Amino acid sequence: DTELRRQAIDVLRGNWERGHTVPSRRLYPHQWSWDSAFIAIGWARTSPGRGRHELESLLAAQWADGRLPQIVFNPAVARDAYFPGPDFWRSRDVPGAPRRETSGIVQPPVHAVAALEVHRASPTLGRLFLRRVYPGLKAQNDYLLRDRADGSTDARGGLVTIVHPWESGQDNSPAWDAELARVPADVQVLSAHRRRDLDHVDATERPTAADYARYVAIVDNYREHGYRDEAGAHLFVAVDPLFNALLAWSEEALAEIADIIGKPSEPHRERAAAIRDALMARCYDRAAGHFFALDRDGERVPEHCVGGLAPLVLDLPADVVDALVAGMTGPRFALNDRVPLPSYDLTGPAFDTTRYWRGPAWINTSWVVLRGLERHGRQAEAATLRAAMLNAVRQEGFREYFDPRTGAGRGVADFSWSAALTLDLLA
Ligand code: DGY
């Protein structure tokens, strides 16, 4: 374990880029939002100061409306090193966008959880840090609960929507297939762009050309609306259980942060409970024992994705915990001590061993589920999942994702959050 820890620290150091950490030097050469949160949790275990920088540099690129952008572009990197780059997003044209160029969408809000972890790693310095980051972390969630509120929520508030598959972080998950199919796919638009991802990773491991054509079309439309969340701005709308579970979990973290720095914490606890209750009422399917995504009409999309296990990080009734654990140990997710949880149902019609979020096992989603198992005292399952995560990175290195059956490494090597969360496991 000492050797694995040293290797993980080497990966993070190698990917450190003055104030932030790139997810991958090759495939993702800028700063990514939810990556930075997981990366900060890893830095907390070795150099908390870097964890603070990681989160503060991201928050420095927050928009005036509170949105925390999915990508903050590094001006020192070639403008076409990554597609879609700054010339595609054109954030400079938008009033309220920060000086640094960014994308115009968001990613799952797990940053308050990360800030609390960083604080706990160095509490004396951390209190000042928490005071500095609290307003931005709160504004991030305010934006989501205000401008992205799912229309059908009750007066207590509730779930928030994503308006691009990239916002889920689980880009080509089968949960988005039906909603995405409503977006016109003109693969010709791609002739105007060069997909740089395919320079680094085999095409069979990435989203398809039709996916990318639709990803581009959704942004083109949102950009034409100045990235305002207004009627007609969104060609894609969905409710993601992972995104909402992390939002509720981050509200719990904000409550703890508020207590530490002497701000009112009760509103955060109320928001966390309202989101949890809405997840239970709308996404939880009792017969299936799983949390499903919702389409734009609020209908459940009956695909079993790993994000549907993420609400375990919240306070849930015991029978719901039992059902989620049963689903995790059953044939769909086949919990074992060799390979982390698949991103999608091993028995599902869209299952693919190789293609990004359509089956491959990712360290971050397993880490979230692991925290959930621990919260509910499911020590045996937690130990198995932890062993699987460590086995995968020991065997294959800090790969981006893994074949969920064989454990073979996929995507890029030296992937930051795989290394960062390994550091957390070893702490
Ligand atoms: C990518 O380029 O695949 C990223 O997931 C977008 O955030």
Residues whose N, C-alpha, C, O or C-beta is under 5 A from the ligand:
A	BS01	DGY	F83 W166 D171
